[in-house]
């Protein structure tokens, strides 16, 4: 992830489809008010979370997608699952937020770099096709799957596969805005956001694009995925607004959610030439992969290595950081790995450097999380504050951190480190200055 060129890369547009609001203004209003985004799901009639509560994007449904958020590509909605729809909607919104109208940049100078999770289809999509394979013994016959043809599979979506391919957000976005430059897709779960930022920035530095539409989309609030996470991890219970307690000694577990965020990247010279508003500067990026059988020690080391790389590229030390935006989710064990990593990264500054955990508002959305959390720091810093962490009372005794709680922290230091890691030990880190 090392640079092959020089020059500032800046952020000029933010598109958000999140549990605390659609669009930068609504997102900031909820963040400023300390309002979390957990509620009983409406899109899913049932989901395997306590009381069917999760971080659902409010007001986003088939009707609003066709008539508002995806109006420009409404004919393509039939081949987009919900995750793809959220990603494309965030990208179109970001282009508008950046003031990039159609034709303002040559199509071959606009690229797309987008991250996503592996996507799962809802069980009901395959019910009729599965029933068609059941023989007289009422058992699933694998030899018949996919070979019966004809009306035996009439209940299956004709373009089923296209609806769930993780490279399709980038494809739909490229078509929608006529972006003919580099177009890449990444599927690295929670670390996807930092990786697409690094790749997109280097594409601009190499002179292959002037504008990069850089985003991620993801969900754990899904009829299949929520069941998986209920099996793997403890999901938090209790009043919706009090469930997610990242880094807190008495944390209860994760809250699953959905989200998509797109950041528009440009070289500073290109952005200034067109009079764009600049929301932040990408100072450094880093990545690491430390595989561990249990994921534990691997996560801590991966975070430390990715952060060290990002800070070295940015040319800063721990003393220069205004805050750390952590990926902590309230997980009973994984938060401790991240807390130890942060203390290691900050060294003697660990007790004084502010730390914030946006998942207390947003929940865990897989690959949709990292950029959405970066947007939280970007928007807050543009208002002179570091966002507080909801529901935080006290750190683990072994790994105390200076977590912002109670009120947003006023600051004049706009440099922050964003960390993120997957349960398999894949980490990406980003340093941004506002």
Secondary structure, 3 states (H helix, E strand, C coil): CCCCCCCCEEEEEEEEEECCEECHHHHHHHHHHCCCCCEECCCCCCCCCHHHEEECCCCCCHHHHHHHHCHHHHHHHHHCCHHHHHHHHHHHHHHHHCCCCCCCCCHHHEEEEEEECCCCCCHHHHHHHHHCCECCCCCECHHHCCCCCHHHHCCCCCCCHHHHCCCHHHHHHHHHHCCCCCEEEECCHHHHHHHHHHHHHHHHHCCCCCEEEEEEEEECCCCCHHHHHHHHCCECCCCHHHCCCCCCCCCCCECEEEEEEEEEEEEHHHHHHCCCCCCEEEEEEEEEECCCCCCHHHHHHHHHHHHHHHHHHHCCCHHHCCEEECCCCCCCCHHHHHHHHHHHHHHHHCCCCEEECCHHHHCECHHHHHHHHHHHHHHHHCCCEECCCCCCCCCCHHHCCEECCCCCEECCCCEEEEEEECCCCEEEEEEEEC
